[in-house]
Amino acid sequence: MKLLKVSNPSAAKRPVFLSVSFILISSLLAACGSGSAPVSSPAAAPTAAPVTASAASAAPSTAPKAAVPATLVLNWFAEPEHGGNFAALAKGYYKEAGFDMTLMPGGPQVSSTQIVASGKAQFGMANGDDILVARQEGIPIVAIATSMQKSPQALFYHKDSGVKDFADLNGRKVYVASTASFWQFMKKKYKLDTAQEMKYTGQLVNFVSDKTALTQGYVTSEPFTLEQQKVEYGTLLNADSGYNIYAGVYFTTEKMIAEHPDQVKAFVEATVKGWDYYKDHSDEINPSIQEKNPDMGLDMMKFSAAKEMDFVFGGDAVAKGTGIMTKERWEEVQKQLVDVGVLKSAESIDKVFTTQFLPKK
């Protein structure tokens, strides 16, 4: 897959969810089949189909278990926000869990929810609100863990612009994806009737040249570029508006959970182990990430890894462990999406996510 060329290699990060009615699975799979090669487990055992119960009972107990081919569709091009997965691959945690694991890069033309739903991959990553929207569209996916306790997405403003809070966006140009769920929430909550929605392109040039404008971005990446350009900026973290989604959520299908709960559990446990390793060894793992995304330098990766630690290991993860999610948070976001019309109705939140596969702390 061809990398998107922008002024900041991570600037056009994880575009907002588009209605699946406008996306054809076949075109998505064709897009994923070109460009950057997926990342596979090092020295993995020869791939083989999952062993059936009857075959397993007939085989000698001493026979080595064949690795199960599995794919995780990332929610963007390889970057430190996937550090736990690259660590699990590099350290052999996925292999130990019984997988011949492939990490498939995401990008602007890749829908992880569609690919997983089609059966072409077993696991995917998406933001929490994207999962809720996907389920409304009839895609039977279930969140099984999260990489981040809250989203690092934010609105950036010039430090001397006079912006102090979200209500100050009225009368200003805001470079934002107009269909972004967080933007729909902010417009209604803060009555942003006169805010000027400008097309978000993933580049910072328009924001940098207009001292009164704001732009969406990620606090794990945009600050690196802005600081290099000597731009004094401030941030309004989306989560501080009250729109507090889980970011980088791991999901699979209802069918996968019903038919292979042992594999789902093994995947979650290996991924959590990978994140716990990446926490103190990001410099060791980042070069393997850069191999799959050479447009992102190691200095930027080091910056991003440091910035994301509080998002991954803070919040409920401090007491309840890496990857934890709560019913209250999911219900709150679902209600907000119903209130702004992104969702037509609320469904049982127990169908949306589960923590049954997370390691017990």
C-alpha positions in Angstrom: 0.0 0.0 0.0 1.3 3.4 -1.0 2.0 5.7 2.0 0.1 9.0 1.9 2.5 11.9 1.5 1.7 14.7 3.9 3.8 17.4 5.7 3.6 15.2 8.8 3.8 11.5 8.1 1.2 10.8 10.9 -0.9 13.9 10.4 -3.7 12.4 8.3 -4.3 9.8 11.0 -7.2 7.4 11.1 -9.9 9.1 9.1 -13.4 9.1 10.5 -15.8 6.2 9.9 -17.6 6.4 6.6 -20.9 4.6 6.1 -20.2 1.1 4.9 -23.0 1.5 2.3 -20.4 3.5 0.3 -17.5 1.0 0.6 -17.1 -2.2 -1.4 -15.3 -5.0 0.4 -13.7 -6.0 -2.9 -12.1 -2.6 -3.5 -10.8 -2.5 0.0 -9.2 -5.8 -0.2 -7.6 -4.8 -3.5 -6.2 -1.7 -1.9 -4.7 -3.7 0.9 -3.1 -6.1 -1.5 -0.7 -3.5 -2.9 2.0 -1.4 -1.4 3.5 -2.0 2.0 3.7 -5.7 2.8 2.1 -7.0 5.9 4.3 -7.9 8.8 4.5 -11.5 9.8 5.7 -13.4 12.8 9.5 -14.0 12.7 10.5 -17.6 12.1 6.9 -18.7 12.4 6.0 -22.4 12.1 4.5 -23.4 8.8 1.0 -22.1 8.4 -1.8 -24.6 8.8 -5.5 -24.6 9.3 -6.8 -24.6 12.9 -6.7 -28.2 14.3 -10.2 -29.7 14.6 -11.3 -31.3 17.9 -11.3 -34.8 16.3 -7.9 -34.4 14.8 -6.5 -33.1 18.0 -7.8 -36.1 20.0 -6.3 -38.5 17.5 -2.9 -36.9 17.4 -0.2 -38.0 19.8 0.0 -35.7 22.8 3.7 -35.0 22.1 3.1 -33.7 18.6 3.9 -30.0 18.2 0.9 -27.8 17.7 0.7 -26.1 14.3 0.6 -22.3 14.3 -2.8 -20.9 13.4 -2.6 -18.2 10.6 -4.1 -15.0 11.9 -4.2 -11.4 10.7 -4.6 -8.1 12.7 -5.7 -5.1 10.5 -4.1 -2.0 12.0 -6.1 1.3 12.0 -3.3 3.2 10.2 0.2 2.8 8.8 2.6 1.3 11.2 3.5 3.7 14.0 4.1 3.7 17.8 0.4 3.6 18.4 0.8 -0.1 17.4 3.9 -0.6 19.6 2.3 -3.3 21.6 1.5 -5.4 18.5 5.0 -5.0 17.1 6.5 -5.9 20.4 4.3 -9.0 20.6 5.5 -10.0 17.1 9.2 -9.3 17.7 9.3 -11.0 21.1 7.5 -14.0 19.9 4.4 -13.6 22.1 2.0 -14.2 19.3 4.0 -17.3 18.3 3.9 -18.6 21.9 0.2 -18.1 21.8 -0.1 -20.4 18.8 -0.3 -17.8 16.0 1.5 -17.3 12.7 0.5 -13.6 13.0 0.4 -11.0 10.3 0.1 -7.2 11.0 -1.7 -5.7 8.0 -1.2 -1.9 7.6 -4.2 0.3 7.5 -4.6 3.6 5.6 -7.1 6.0 4.1 -8.6 3.4 1.8 -8.7 0.5 4.3 -11.7 -0.4 6.4 -10.6 -2.8 9.2 -14.2 -3.4 10.1 -15.1 -4.6 6.6 -12.1 -6.7 6.2 -12.6 -8.5 9.5 -16.3 -8.9 8.8 -15.5 -10.5 5.5 -13.4 -13.2 7.2 -10.2 -12.1 5.4 -8.7 -11.2 8.8 -9.5 -12.4 12.4 -8.8 -9.2 14.3 -8.9 -5.4 13.7 -8.3 -2.0 15.3 -10.7 0.9 15.3 -11.9 3.7 17.5 -14.7 3.0 19.9 -17.3 5.2 18.1 -16.4 3.5 14.8 -17.3 0.2 16.3 -20.7 1.4 17.5 -21.4 2.9 14.0 -20.3 -0.3 12.3 -22.6 -2.4 14.4 -25.5 -0.1 13.5 -24.6 -0.7 9.8 -25.0 -4.5 10.5 -21.4 -5.5 10.9 -21.3 -8.0 13.8 -18.0 -7.0 15.5 -17.2 -7.0 19.2 -14.6 -5.0 21.1 -12.3 -7.3 23.0 -9.6 -4.9 24.4 -8.4 -1.3 23.9 -4.9 -0.1 23.3 -5.6 3.4 24.7 -7.8 4.4 27.6 -8.7 7.7 25.9 -8.1 9.2 22.5 -5.0 11.4 21.8 -7.0 13.3 19.2 -7.3 17.0 19.8 -7.9 20.4 18.3 -4.7 22.5 17.9 -4.8 26.4 18.1 -2.2 29.1 18.0 -1.1 30.0 21.5 -1.7 33.8 21.1 -5.1 33.3 19.3 -7.2 33.8 22.4 -8.7 30.3 22.4 -9.2 29.0 25.9 -12.0 26.4 25.6 -14.2 24.7 23.0 -16.8 27.5 23.1 -14.2 29.8 21.6 -14.3 28.0 18.3 -17.3 30.1 17.1 -16.3 32.5 14.3 -13.1 30.6 13.6 -11.9 28.3 10.8 -11.6 24.8 12.0 -9.9 22.2 9.8 -11.8 19.1 10.7 -13.6 16.2 9.0 -17.2 17.4 9.0 -18.5 13.8 9.4 -16.3 13.2 12.5 -18.5 12.0 15.4 -16.5 14.1 17.9 -17.2 17.2 15.8 -20.9 16.5 15.8 -20.8 16.2 19.5 -18.8 19.4 20.0 -21.0 21.5 17.7 -24.1 20.6 19.6 -22.7 20.8 23.1 -20.9 24.1 22.7 -23.4 25.6 20.2 -20.8 26.1 17.5 -23.2 27.6 15.0 -20.7 30.1 13.5 -17.6 27.9 13.5 -16.3 27.7 9.9 -15.8 24.0 9.0 -12.8 23.7 6.7 -11.8 20.6 4.8 -9.2 18.6 6.8 -6.5 17.4 4.4 -4.0 15.9 6.9 -1.5 18.7 6.3 -0.7 21.5 8.7 0.2 24.2 6.2 -3.2 26.0 6.3 -3.2 26.0 10.1 0.3 27.2 10.4 -0.3 30.1 8.0 -3.6 31.3 9.7 -3.0 32.4 13.3 -6.7 32.3 14.0 -7.5 28.8 12.7 -7.6 25.5 14.5 -7.0 22.0 13.2 -7.7 18.5 14.3 -4.7 16.2 15.1 -3.1 13.9 17.5 -1.0 15.0 20.5 1.2 12.0 19.9 2.4 13.3 16.5 1.5 16.9 15.5 3.4 18.5 18.3 6.6 17.1 17.0 6.2 18.7 13.6 4.9 22.0 15.1 7.8 22.3 17.5 10.2 21.7 14.6 8.6 24.6 12.8 8.8 26.8 15.9 5.0 27.1 16.0 3.7 28.0 19.5 0.5 26.1 19.9 -2.1 25.0 22.5 -4.4 21.9 22.5 -7.9 21.1 23.4 -8.0 17.3 23.9 -11.2 15.9 22.5 -11.7 13.8 25.7 -11.9 17.0 27.7 -15.0 18.1 25.8 -16.8 15.1 27.4 -16.5 12.9 24.3 -14.3 10.3 25.9 -14.0 7.3 23.5 -11.6 4.4 23.7 -9.0 4.7 20.9 -7.2 1.9 19.1 -9.8 -0.7 20.1 -9.2 -4.4 19.2 -12.1 -6.2 17.9 -13.2 -9.5 16.3 -16.5 -11.0 15.1 -19.3 -12.5 17.0 -18.6 -15.7 15.0 -15.0 -15.8 16.0 -15.9 -15.4 19.7 -18.5 -18.2 19.4 -16.3 -20.7 17.4 -12.8 -19.9 18.6 -12.9 -18.3 22.1 -9.5 -19.8 22.9 -7.9 -18.0 20.0 -9.5 -14.7 21.0 -8.2 -15.1 24.5 -4.7 -16.0 23.3 -4.6 -13.0 21.0 -5.7 -10.6 23.7 -3.3 -11.9 26.3 -0.4 -11.8 23.8 -1.3 -8.3 22.8 -1.5 -7.1 26.4 1.9 -8.7 27.1 3.3 -6.9 24.1 2.1 -3.5 25.3 3.5 -4.1 28.8 6.8 -4.9 27.1 6.7 -1.9 24.8 6.2 0.4 27.8 9.8 0.1 28.8 11.4 -1.0 25.6 10.0 1.3 22.9 13.4 2.2 21.6 14.1 -1.5 21.0 10.9 -2.1 19.1 10.6 1.1 17.1 13.1 0.1 14.4 10.9 -2.8 13.4 7.9 -0.4 13.1 10.0 2.0 11.0 10.8 -0.8 8.6 7.1 -0.8 7.6 6.8 3.0 7.7 10.1 4.5 6.6 8.4 8.0 6.2 8.3 8.2 10.0 11.7 8.8 11.5 12.9 7.2 14.7 13.1 10.6 16.5 9.4 11.1 15.8 8.7 7.6 16.9 10.5 8.2 20.2 8.5 11.3 20.7 5.2 9.6 19.9 5.9 6.6 22.1 6.7 8.9 25.1 3.5 10.9 24.5 1.2 7.9 24.3 2.2 6.2 27.5 -0.4 8.0 29.6 -3.1 7.2 27.1 -2.2 3.5 27.1 -1.4 2.9 30.8 -3.3 5.7 32.6 -6.9 5.9 33.6 -8.6 2.6 34.5 -5.5 0.7 33.3 -3.6 1.7 36.4 -5.8 -0.4 38.7 -7.5 -2.8 36.3 -4.7 -3.6 33.8 -3.7 -2.9 30.3 -6.5 -3.0 27.8 -9.4 -2.7 30.2 -12.8 -1.2 29.2 -15.8 -0.4 31.3 -19.5 -0.6 30.6 -20.1 2.9 31.8 -17.7 4.4 29.3 -19.2 2.5 26.4 -22.8 3.4 27.4 -21.9 7.1 27.7 -20.4 7.3 24.2 -23.3 5.4 22.8 -25.8 7.8 24.4 -23.8 10.8 23.0 -23.9 9.4 19.5 -27.6 8.8 19.7 -28.1 12.3 21.0 -26.4 13.9 18.0 -28.0 11.6 15.5 -24.9 9.6 14.5 -26.7 6.4 15.9 -30.4 5.9 15.3 -30.8 3.9 18.5 -29.0 2.3 21.4 -28.5 -1.4 21.6 -27.5 -3.6 24.5 -23.9 -2.5 25.3 -23.1 -6.1 26.3 -23.2 -7.0 22.6 -20.7 -4.2 21.8 -17.8 -5.2 24.0 -16.5 -7.8 26.4 -13.7 -8.0 28.9 -13.9 -11.8 29.3 -10.6 -12.4 27.4 -8.4 -9.9 29.3 -5.9 -11.2 31.7 -7.0 -11.1 35.3 -5.1 -8.6 37.4 
